[in-house]
Amino acid sequence: MRALVLLFLTSTLALTAASCEKIEVAGGTPKCIEKEIREFNQTSSCDDASVSEYWFQNKTVFTFEPGTCGADMATPVYDAKCNRLGSLGGIQGNTKINGEDFSNAEFVRVVWEK
């Protein structure tokens, strides 16, 4: 019986440690974007998923790039308050956010990589 309890506690500790995986997010990233990144880390299936920061339409925006392991996956774009502005790419090949081509965005930095 004691061995079963010890096994249970060890298993629980191991699962808890795995679910609390520490991810590295660049300093200065808004807290709500950090939360979105944690969720994205759990749901993204590609090993090369990333989040980048841009200056676009006079504000900071973040792209959640799903990676290259699938075809026609869209890249959601959020502002610094976690409002979803739209998506780039996907099956439609969209290149515009709020009617403006995203090629006008100025890359700032990568804030997270899987």
C-alpha atoms as an extended CHARMM CRD file, in Angstrom:
* protein
*
       114  EXT
         1         1  MET       CA              0.0000000000        0.0000000000        0.0000000000  PROA      1               0.0000000000
         2         2  ARG       CA              2.8060000000        2.4080000000        0.8840000000  PROA      2               0.0000000000
         3         3  ALA       CA              4.4260000000        1.6840000000       -2.4930000000  PROA      3               0.0000000000
         4         4  LEU       CA              1.1720000000        2.5670000000       -4.2950000000  PROA      4               0.0000000000
         5         5  VAL       CA              0.8830000000        5.8720000000       -2.4520000000  PROA      5               0.0000000000
         6         6  LEU       CA              4.5090000000        6.6900000000       -3.2490000000  PROA      6               0.0000000000
         7         7  LEU       CA              3.9730000000        5.7830000000       -6.9140000000  PROA      7               0.0000000000
         8         8  PHE       CA              0.8530000000        7.9640000000       -7.0520000000  PROA      8               0.0000000000
         9         9  LEU       CA              2.6370000000       10.9540000000       -5.5000000000  PROA      9               0.0000000000
        10        10  THR       CA              5.6200000000       10.5740000000       -7.8160000000  PROA      10              0.0000000000
        11        11  SER       CA              3.3630000000       10.3520000000      -10.8820000000  PROA      11              0.0000000000
        12        12  THR       CA              1.3510000000       13.3810000000       -9.7850000000  PROA      12              0.0000000000
        13        13  LEU       CA              4.5060000000       15.4150000000       -9.2290000000  PROA      13              0.0000000000
        14        14  ALA       CA              5.8660000000       14.4570000000      -12.6530000000  PROA      14              0.0000000000
        15        15  LEU       CA              2.6120000000       15.4140000000      -14.3980000000  PROA      15              0.0000000000
        16        16  THR       CA              2.4310000000       18.7060000000      -12.5350000000  PROA      16              0.0000000000
        17        17  ALA       CA              5.9910000000       19.5810000000      -13.5000000000  PROA      17              0.0000000000
        18        18  ALA       CA              5.2910000000       18.7670000000      -17.1540000000  PROA      18              0.0000000000
        19        19  SER       CA              2.1280000000       20.8990000000      -17.2420000000  PROA      19              0.0000000000
        20        20  CYS       CA              3.9690000000       23.8940000000      -15.7350000000  PROA      20              0.0000000000
        21        21  GLU       CA              6.4940000000       24.0510000000      -18.5510000000  PROA      21              0.0000000000
        22        22  LYS       CA              8.3640000000       27.3390000000      -18.4060000000  PROA      22              0.0000000000
        23        23  ILE       CA              8.4180000000       29.1570000000      -21.7130000000  PROA      23              0.0000000000
        24        24  GLU       CA             10.7280000000       32.0500000000      -22.5400000000  PROA      24              0.0000000000
        25        25  VAL       CA              8.9300000000       35.2040000000      -23.6980000000  PROA      25              0.0000000000
        26        26  ALA       CA             10.8670000000       38.3840000000      -24.4980000000  PROA      26              0.0000000000
        27        27  GLY       CA             10.7730000000       41.0900000000      -21.8500000000  PROA      27              0.0000000000
        28        28  GLY       CA              8.2880000000       43.9160000000      -22.3380000000  PROA      28              0.0000000000
        29        29  THR       CA              5.6760000000       41.6570000000      -23.9360000000  PROA      29              0.0000000000
        30        30  PRO       CA              2.1520000000       42.5500000000      -22.7390000000  PROA      30              0.0000000000
        31        31  LYS       CA              0.7470000000       40.1290000000      -20.1320000000  PROA      31              0.0000000000
        32        32  CYS       CA             -2.2860000000       39.2530000000      -22.2590000000  PROA      32              0.0000000000
        33        33  ILE       CA              0.0170000000       38.3650000000      -25.1820000000  PROA      33              0.0000000000
        34        34  GLU       CA              2.0890000000       36.1920000000      -22.8260000000  PROA      34              0.0000000000
        35        35  LYS       CA             -1.1430000000       34.3870000000      -21.8870000000  PROA      35              0.0000000000
        36        36  GLU       CA             -2.0040000000       33.9110000000      -25.5740000000  PROA      36              0.0000000000
        37        37  ILE       CA              1.5200000000       32.5640000000      -26.1720000000  PROA      37              0.0000000000
        38        38  ARG       CA              1.1320000000       29.9910000000      -23.3750000000  PROA      38              0.0000000000
        39        39  GLU       CA             -2.1300000000       28.7760000000      -24.9330000000  PROA      39              0.0000000000
        40        40  PHE       CA             -0.5840000000       28.8410000000      -28.4130000000  PROA      40              0.0000000000
        41        41  ASN       CA              2.3560000000       26.7760000000      -27.1500000000  PROA      41              0.0000000000
        42        42  GLN       CA             -0.0630000000       24.1050000000      -25.9080000000  PROA      42              0.0000000000
        43        43  THR       CA             -2.1620000000       23.9850000000      -29.0980000000  PROA      43              0.0000000000
        44        44  SER       CA              0.3750000000       24.5340000000      -31.8860000000  PROA      44              0.0000000000
        45        45  SER       CA              1.3720000000       21.3200000000      -33.5830000000  PROA      45              0.0000000000
        46        46  CYS       CA              4.5080000000       22.5710000000      -35.3520000000  PROA      46              0.0000000000
        47        47  ASP       CA              7.9260000000       22.6120000000      -33.7320000000  PROA      47              0.0000000000
        48        48  ASP       CA              8.8000000000       25.9180000000      -35.4260000000  PROA      48              0.0000000000
        49        49  ALA       CA              5.8250000000       28.0140000000      -34.2820000000  PROA      49              0.0000000000
        50        50  SER       CA              6.7010000000       31.5770000000      -33.2380000000  PROA      50              0.0000000000
        51        51  VAL       CA              5.3150000000       34.9570000000      -32.2300000000  PROA      51              0.0000000000
        52        52  SER       CA              6.7290000000       38.1790000000      -33.6550000000  PROA      52              0.0000000000
        53        53  GLU       CA              6.1750000000       41.8340000000      -32.8340000000  PROA      53              0.0000000000
        54        54  TYR       CA              5.5770000000       44.4400000000      -35.5550000000  PROA      54              0.0000000000
        55        55  TRP       CA              4.7640000000       48.1420000000      -35.8000000000  PROA      55              0.0000000000
        56        56  PHE       CA              1.6670000000       48.4150000000      -38.0210000000  PROA      56              0.0000000000
        57        57  GLN       CA             -0.9830000000       51.0980000000      -38.4390000000  PROA      57              0.0000000000
        58        58  ASN       CA              0.6790000000       53.1970000000      -35.7120000000  PROA      58              0.0000000000
        59        59  LYS       CA              0.5130000000       50.4930000000      -33.0710000000  PROA      59              0.0000000000
        60        60  THR       CA              2.2810000000       47.3770000000      -31.8440000000  PROA      60              0.0000000000
        61        61  VAL       CA              0.8710000000       44.1160000000      -33.1880000000  PROA      61              0.0000000000
        62        62  PHE       CA              1.8200000000       40.4730000000      -32.7640000000  PROA      62              0.0000000000
        63        63  THR       CA              1.7080000000       37.6620000000      -35.3280000000  PROA      63              0.0000000000
        64        64  PHE       CA              1.2170000000       34.0790000000      -34.1540000000  PROA      64              0.0000000000
        65        65  GLU       CA              2.9840000000       32.0890000000      -36.8820000000  PROA      65              0.0000000000
        66        66  PRO       CA              1.8550000000       28.4410000000      -36.6970000000  PROA      66              0.0000000000
        67        67  GLY       CA              5.0040000000       27.0550000000      -38.3400000000  PROA      67              0.0000000000
        68        68  THR       CA              5.6470000000       25.0320000000      -41.4610000000  PROA      68              0.0000000000
        69        69  CYS       CA              4.3420000000       21.5660000000      -40.6100000000  PROA      69              0.0000000000
        70        70  GLY       CA              0.9800000000       22.0770000000      -42.2990000000  PROA      70              0.0000000000
        71        71  ALA       CA             -0.4590000000       23.5770000000      -45.4450000000  PROA      71              0.0000000000
        72        72  ASP       CA             -2.5790000000       26.7190000000      -45.6130000000  PROA      72              0.0000000000
        73        73  MET       CA             -2.4100000000       27.5350000000      -41.9030000000  PROA      73              0.0000000000
        74        74  ALA       CA             -3.3770000000       31.1150000000      -41.0800000000  PROA      74              0.0000000000
        75        75  THR       CA             -1.3410000000       33.5040000000      -38.9220000000  PROA      75              0.0000000000
        76        76  PRO       CA             -3.5500000000       35.3950000000      -36.4390000000  PROA      76              0.0000000000
        77        77  VAL       CA             -2.6480000000       39.0370000000      -35.7610000000  PROA      77              0.0000000000
        78        78  TYR       CA             -3.3600000000       40.6540000000      -32.3630000000  PROA      78              0.0000000000
        79        79  ASP       CA             -2.8520000000       44.1480000000      -31.0250000000  PROA      79              0.0000000000
        80        80  ALA       CA             -1.1380000000       44.7660000000      -27.6660000000  PROA      80              0.0000000000
        81        81  LYS       CA             -4.5230000000       44.5510000000      -25.8840000000  PROA      81              0.0000000000
        82        82  CYS       CA             -5.1570000000       41.0670000000      -27.3340000000  PROA      82              0.0000000000
        83        83  ASN       CA             -7.8150000000       42.2000000000      -29.7820000000  PROA      83              0.0000000000
        84        84  ARG       CA             -7.6910000000       39.9420000000      -32.8170000000  PROA      84              0.0000000000
        85        85  LEU       CA             -7.2820000000       42.1220000000      -35.8850000000  PROA      85              0.0000000000
        86        86  GLY       CA             -7.4800000000       39.3560000000      -38.4790000000  PROA      86              0.0000000000
        87        87  SER       CA             -5.3890000000       36.6050000000      -40.0200000000  PROA      87              0.0000000000
        88        88  LEU       CA             -2.7290000000       36.4180000000      -42.6900000000  PROA      88              0.0000000000
        89        89  GLY       CA             -2.1750000000       33.6150000000      -45.1700000000  PROA      89              0.0000000000
        90        90  GLY       CA             -4.3960000000       30.5980000000      -44.8360000000  PROA      90              0.0000000000
        91        91  ILE       CA             -6.1730000000       28.9440000000      -47.7180000000  PROA      91              0.0000000000
        92        92  GLN       CA             -7.2500000000       32.3640000000      -49.0280000000  PROA      92              0.0000000000
        93        93  GLY       CA             -3.7240000000       33.7570000000      -48.9230000000  PROA      93              0.0000000000
        94        94  ASN       CA             -4.8680000000       36.9340000000      -47.1800000000  PROA      94              0.0000000000
        95        95  THR       CA             -2.2530000000       39.7120000000      -46.9780000000  PROA      95              0.0000000000
        96        96  LYS       CA             -4.3610000000       42.5330000000      -45.4930000000  PROA      96              0.0000000000
        97        97  ILE       CA             -5.2880000000       43.6020000000      -41.9700000000  PROA      97              0.0000000000
        98        98  ASN       CA             -7.8900000000       46.3780000000      -41.6370000000  PROA      98              0.0000000000
        99        99  GLY       CA             -7.6670000000       46.9440000000      -45.3960000000  PROA      99              0.0000000000
       100       100  GLU       CA             -3.9090000000       47.5840000000      -45.4040000000  PROA      100             0.0000000000
       101       101  ASP       CA             -1.3190000000       45.2090000000      -46.8040000000  PROA      101             0.0000000000
       102       102  PHE       CA              0.7510000000       43.7230000000      -43.9890000000  PROA      102             0.0000000000
       103       103  SER       CA              3.9080000000       44.1550000000      -46.0690000000  PROA      103             0.0000000000
       104       104  ASN       CA              3.7960000000       47.7470000000      -44.7480000000  PROA      104             0.0000000000
       105       105  ALA       CA              4.4010000000       46.4370000000      -41.2120000000  PROA      105             0.0000000000
       106       106  GLU       CA              7.8080000000       47.0690000000      -39.6700000000  PROA      106             0.0000000000
       107       107  PHE       CA              9.3500000000       44.0050000000      -38.0210000000  PROA      107             0.0000000000
       108       108  VAL       CA             10.4580000000       44.7150000000      -34.4380000000  PROA      108             0.0000000000
       109       109  ARG       CA             11.5140000000       41.3770000000      -32.9340000000  PROA      109             0.0000000000
       110       110  VAL       CA             10.6920000000       37.7370000000      -32.3040000000  PROA      110             0.0000000000
       111       111  VAL       CA              9.1560000000       37.5070000000      -28.8250000000  PROA      111             0.0000000000
       112       112  TRP       CA              8.8090000000       33.7110000000      -28.6140000000  PROA      112             0.0000000000
       113       113  GLU       CA              9.8960000000       30.5780000000      -30.5020000000  PROA      113             0.0000000000
       114       114  LYS       CA              8.7870000000       27.0420000000      -29.7600000000  PROA      114             0.0000000000
